[in-house]
Amino acid sequence: MTLSSDPLVVASAVPPNLMFLIDDSGSMTTIAPAAPFSEGTFSFDCPERFQIDPSLYIVTGGDEDNDQIFILTRTSPFSFNRNIFVWGTDLTRNSPYAVNKMCFDPNANYEASLQGFYGTYTGNYLNWYYSNSDQTSFDYFSGAGVKPEAKTRMEVAREAAIDIISGLDDIRVGVMSFNGGRGANVDVGLTDMTDSHRTRLINGVNSLSAGGTTPLAESLEGIGRYFIQGFQDNRLRLHPNNGAINSSDNYVSGSSIFNDTPSYWSPVLRQTQSTPTASDPIIQYSCQKNFIVSLTDGLPTSDNDVSTYLQGYDATSPITGDYPEDVALALYEMDLRPDLDNSDGSEEINNIKSYFIGFADQALLDSPLLPRAATNSGTTYITAEDASELQSALNSAISDIQEQIGTLGSVAFNSAELTTDSAVFLAQFNTARWSGNLFAYELSQTGEVSSTESWDASDKIDSQRPGSRNILTYNPESAEGVEFRWANLTASQKNDLGYDGSGSRDNSLGRDVLRYLRGNRTLEGNDAGDLRIRSSVLGDIVNSTPVYVGAPQLDYPSYSDDSRFGGSGDDYNSFRQGVAASRTPVLYFGANDGMLHGVVGNLTGSNAGQEVIAYIPSQLYDSSALDTGLHYLANQKYEHTFYVDLTPSISDVYIPRTTNGSEAWRTVLIGGLRAGGRGIFALDVTDPTEFSDETLADELVLWEFDSDDNNNLGYVYSPPTIAMMQNGRWAAILGNGYNNTGQGFADLFILYLDGGLDGVWTEGSDYLRISTESKATRVTNGLSTPRVIDIDGDMVADRIYAGDLDGNMWAFDVSSTNDNNWGVASSTSGGQSPLPLFTAKNDRDQRQPITAAPIVDFNTNVTTAETGPNANVPNVLVFFGTGRFIQPSDVNNYTDEQSFYAVWDRGAFELDRSTFAERTLVSSGGLRTVMEQPATDVNGNPVNDNILNWQTHNGWFVDLNMGGILEGERVVSDASIRGSVLFFNTIIPDTTACSDGGRGWLMSVDLLTGLSPQEGIFDVNNDGQFDYPYVGEAFYNGIPNQSGFLGGRQYTPGSDGTIQERQVNVFGDGRAGRLLWEERIPN
């Protein structure tokens, strides 16, 4: 099975359009501060008594060697009364000032004309400019007229733009410039980014030369025309947001509003690229995002010839005579392609957001024009005074653009009930540079999510000093946790970080990669030798749901005579009420930057959202190839790969944390890699104050377990469960996952938490492997998420359920105090072959894969009987859906019908679907009802099958289809039980552009019957009433992820990056899956 290296939901992503508008007016020949000059280094020792008055204007030139400086005695650059001297000498000729005024105040700003145009420069720069290479004397420039090392604004802009373009992927890009007269010139047409197009873009930027005027508004108008070309006759609505009456007078053809068609000056362009057409337009899809990044070094000139519809478009602007802010507003608020709507018929606004960068001109930096234009575009005006700031400004604009592209989320809460300080945390990823976000939102007392985040962990981590982050890793040779420092790594780990493709290790590169992974951003760039540019240090968070850990709050018993739970004087209640009750709350989550992260989970406060710990599993180090290991994260050719992608499992346990340590209550985290590798790890996260103590690294990292310890472990896709076992040992329980390299069976692993503390794993004593010996229809089977249940309420595991890729639902009996007696609950005569509880097959006899965890509850319609002819122990219902969404081919599988099942475990096995009551979904208008499949008696007469007959039925099932039509609907996330209602979400993948990866349904049925609950569950028409008998509501926010519940509200993150919340009716006792093992804190 080929596991996907990309999130499958991004298959429908649409690349945005980005047009660079680069100023090539005459003023771009002005010298701009750039490397090798550095403002941070004083270029010349200039005593105060020798400093030139900053109020005077400076001009270069004079004699045949161009070695003289003219100082203008009036405060105007147009004065002709000049005083001449040579910088760096004691020249007194023609100087009415004191002798030796020959250098510049390094902390002051001067107006100087270094090459025909005035610019503002620091005295420090001018001292560098006029000095020789080692800043010890003056420099004649060898008659060049300009310092050879100096760069013009045009050169700086070209370098910065090329650096940005070199790192852009999955985006459509073009370049325009001012055409020297009216409007814009298309230098490189906008199209998909390929290697050849990137070369065209770089060549186009390199060919830009300065000269002419600055027609900014006319150029923006030309870009608008370029973006609508092919559909320029569409009638566009003017001022759609000002409340004007929507009449025909407000609609004007696009060609009249944007009547300036940009020019194509380049002969190469005329040969290779043409004007956009209706069959090959710029704006191609309803959801496509469109951007302009405009870089200019001066206020507009010769810029008044825009259409009358655009002149004064911003009616409230205080600016007169210039129109960039008017055109920017029109581009932002008008729908430029009103013919494009979403697939559901809803309107989508196809507008353009414009970013404006003001470069190196003080008049421009002080003007309100571009800030107003940026505000009208929904962006922020960015300024840059030198080459370094320009690069940062472009990076800032591009990063902001990329953050608006392609997200998926998961949610967590900081409490089990709504309180005055309740919060919801939304984890997301962005596809542009594969960055991640973890947002914290305040919840109102009625459960509404605030529209503004309280913080974003990516911003917090970016602001932390790389060298001060508490990052741990594991040394497998010494079997101990260590700080992530070069000196602590093994040779093989250093080989990974220092991988240069030659087969040998580059230690210098390795140290740079280590600094990069710790968060150093100075090493990023697109030049040879640079490391990959990131939008943020925090990598993408795809499948790892954040888990909140605050004060201990599990319900373990406080037995005084049971050492498994602490015993006398050390019981769980004492732990709950001790120091841990006031510990700093932390959110733990995995990211595909190679780390599990822990950030402060407070909603407010100076440290809220800051990272307090990170962990790099040793299983990730790999120097076998370019596209493996941690070094790949820093490679400019990086393409998405999963690293630490599993949701962590966290619980309080009573164990030692070293081989010779004492038992105590501890909070243990079990994390994993999911598709990032075949392995899991354990950390002690009891006390966050310990995270900053490097001497405790070995005690904080408990152990790692991977396929080197047992090759039957595959890629573990689901969080382990932490539980107390009947033999008195705490364990992590997990399915072996997918693509194991061992026997290929679906296996259950039970890892004792104290078993790996010495770094050695011995099967039978440190861990158990219970094999189903099943791989009926595939070369390699795999066990998915197990569900551990406690039947008798003593907080000790009794039974485990898990499905596999072959559609088998397995029951494992772990009720004996002797772990040698644990195993699959049923087998063939003589115990030769384990038997599944049930095998899911549809009506076409196709096996239905099970990848989500089951959920279990008592069958309260039947009295439990332990013995006799009606014995039915354990008398529980096992609920699960079928479907798979883990390999690329799963996305377009619309033909294999999937189902949702309720299977009665009454001690019988190999149950047949024909003995289940069938339910049928009826869908209409985005709502669903469910009905029983008509049944007949022995005479063929219809009977009401609403109430299951548990004498003949072994459960119920419902096939996932739309009136018999298959759409690829499936269940890949865990179900939940609230009261007597079973909630589960389905997904319908879709690779169609703008589908946000697909859609789905939010389902809720009576758990005992599979039909409508006794009361309405949700409000279908927003009238404040729960509507009966609906059981399903369509989800259009992309693919629904697993829902979270808080109070009476359901929160479901979608692949469009939003959270859908709704009020739900949770009648009954409200308990969440009464046999669900309690571990996450809280769920």
Stockholm file with secondary structure:
# STOCKHOLM 1.0

chainA/1-1083         MTLSSDPLVVASAVPPNLMFLIDDSGSMTTIAPAAPFSEGTFSFDCPERFQIDPSLYIVTGGDEDNDQIFILTRTSPFSFNRNIFVWGTDLTRNSPYAVNKMCFDPNANYEASLQGFYGTYTGNYLNWYYSNSDQTSFDYFSGAGVKPEAKTRMEVAREAAIDIISGLDDIRVGVMSFNGGRGANVDVGLTDMTDSHRTRLINGVNSLSAGGTTPLAESLEGIGRYFIQGFQDNRLRLHPNNGAINSSDNYVSGSSIFNDTPSYWSPVLRQTQSTPTASDPIIQYSCQKNFIVSLTDGLPTSDNDVSTYLQGYDATSPITGDYPEDVALALYEMDLRPDLDNSDGSEEINNIKSYFIGFADQALLDSPLLPRAATNSGTTYITAEDASELQSALNSAISDIQEQIGTLGSVAFNSAELTTDSAVFLAQFNTARWSGNLFAYELSQTGEVSSTESWDASDKIDSQRPGSRNILTYNPESAEGVEFRWANLTASQKNDLGYDGSGSRDNSLGRDVLRYLRGNRTLEGNDAGDLRIRSSVLGDIVNSTPVYVGAPQLDYPSYSDDSRFGGSGDDYNSFRQGVAASRTPVLYFGANDGMLHGVVGNLTGSNAGQEVIAYIPSQLYDSSALDTGLHYLANQKYEHTFYVDLTPSISDVYIPRTTNGSEAWRTVLIGGLRAGGRGIFALDVTDPTEFSDETLADELVLWEFDSDDNNNLGYVYSPPTIAMMQNGRWAAILGNGYNNTGQGFADLFILYLDGGLDGVWTEGSDYLRISTESKATRVTNGLSTPRVIDIDGDMVADRIYAGDLDGNMWAFDVSSTNDNNWGVASSTSGGQSPLPLFTAKNDRDQRQPITAAPIVDFNTNVTTAETGPNANVPNVLVFFGTGRFIQPSDVNNYTDEQSFYAVWDRGAFELDRSTFAERTLVSSGGLRTVMEQPATDVNGNPVNDNILNWQTHNGWFVDLNMGGILEGERVVSDASIRGSVLFFNTIIPDTTACSDGGRGWLMSVDLLTGLSPQEGIFDVNNDGQFDYPYVGEAFYNGIPNQSGFLGGRQYTPGSDGTIQERQVNVFGDGRAGRLLWEERIPN
#=GR chainA/1-1083 SS CCCCSSCGGGGGCCCCEEEEEECCSGGGGSEECCTTCCTTSCCSCCCGGGEECTTSEEEECCSTTCCCEEEESSSSTTCCCEEEECTTSCCCTTCCSCTTCCEECTTSEEEEESSSSEEEEEHHHHHHHHBCTTSSSBCCGGGCSSCTTCEEHHHHHHHHHHHHHHTCCSSEEEEEEECSSSSEEEEEEEEECCHHHHHHHHHHHHTCCCCSCCCHHHHHHHHHHHHHTTSTTSEEESSTTTTCCCCGGGEEEHHHHSCCCCBCCCHHHHHHCCCCCSSSCSCCSTTCCEEEEEEESSCCCSCCCCCTTTTTCSTTCSCCSCCHHHHHHHHHHSCSCTTCBCTTSCBCCCCCEEEEEEESCHHHHHCSHHHHHHHHTTSCCEEESSHHHHHHHHHHHHHHHHTTSCCCEEEEESCSSCCTTCEEEEEEEETTTTEEEEEEEEBCTTCCBCSSCSEEHHHHHHHSCGGGSCEEEEETTTTEEEESCGGGSCHHHHHHHTBCSSSSBCHHHHHHHHHHHHTCCTTBCSSTTCBCCCSCSSBCCSSCCCEEECSCCCCCCCCSSCGGGTCTTSCHHHHHHSGGGGCCCEEEEEETTTEEEEEECCSSSTTTTCEEEEEECGGGCCCSSTTSTGGGGGCTTCCCCCSSCSCCEEEEEEECSSTTCCCEEEEEEEEECGGGCSEEEEEECSCGGGTTCGGGHHHHEEEEEETTTCTTCCBCCSCCEEEECTTSCEEEEEECCBCCSSSCCCEEEEEETTTTTTSCCCBTTTEEEEECCCCTTSSSCCBCCCEEECSSSSSSCCEEEEEBTTSEEEEEECCSSSGGGCEESCBSTTSCSBCCSEECBCTTCCBCCBCSCCEEEECTTSCCCSSSTTCCTTCEEEEEECBCCSSGGGTTCCSSCCEEEEEEESSCCSBCGGGSEEEEEEEETTEEEEEECCEECTTSCEECCSSCCTTTCCEEEEECCBTTBCCCCBCCSCCEEETTEEEEEEEEECCSTTSTTEEEEEEEEETTTSSCCSSCCBCSSSSSSCBSSCCEEEECSSSBCCCEEETTEEEEEBTTSCEEEEEBCCCTTCCSCTTSCCCSSCC
#=GC SS_cons          CCCCSSCGGGGGCCCCEEEEEECCSGGGGSEECCTTCCTTSCCSCCCGGGEECTTSEEEECCSTTCCCEEEESSSSTTCCCEEEECTTSCCCTTCCSCTTCCEECTTSEEEEESSSSEEEEEHHHHHHHHBCTTSSSBCCGGGCSSCTTCEEHHHHHHHHHHHHHHTCCSSEEEEEEECSSSSEEEEEEEEECCHHHHHHHHHHHHTCCCCSCCCHHHHHHHHHHHHHTTSTTSEEESSTTTTCCCCGGGEEEHHHHSCCCCBCCCHHHHHHCCCCCSSSCSCCSTTCCEEEEEEESSCCCSCCCCCTTTTTCSTTCSCCSCCHHHHHHHHHHSCSCTTCBCTTSCBCCCCCEEEEEEESCHHHHHCSHHHHHHHHTTSCCEEESSHHHHHHHHHHHHHHHHTTSCCCEEEEESCSSCCTTCEEEEEEEETTTTEEEEEEEEBCTTCCBCSSCSEEHHHHHHHSCGGGSCEEEEETTTTEEEESCGGGSCHHHHHHHTBCSSSSBCHHHHHHHHHHHHTCCTTBCSSTTCBCCCSCSSBCCSSCCCEEECSCCCCCCCCSSCGGGTCTTSCHHHHHHSGGGGCCCEEEEEETTTEEEEEECCSSSTTTTCEEEEEECGGGCCCSSTTSTGGGGGCTTCCCCCSSCSCCEEEEEEECSSTTCCCEEEEEEEEECGGGCSEEEEEECSCGGGTTCGGGHHHHEEEEEETTTCTTCCBCCSCCEEEECTTSCEEEEEECCBCCSSSCCCEEEEEETTTTTTSCCCBTTTEEEEECCCCTTSSSCCBCCCEEECSSSSSSCCEEEEEBTTSEEEEEECCSSSGGGCEESCBSTTSCSBCCSEECBCTTCCBCCBCSCCEEEECTTSCCCSSSTTCCTTCEEEEEECBCCSSGGGTTCCSSCCEEEEEEESSCCSBCGGGSEEEEEEEETTEEEEEECCEECTTSCEECCSSCCTTTCCEEEEECCBTTBCCCCBCCSCCEEETTEEEEEEEEECCSTTSTTEEEEEEEEETTTSSCCSSCCBCSSSSSSCBSSCCEEEECSSSBCCCEEETTEEEEEBTTSCEEEEEBCCCTTCCSCTTSCCCSSCC
//
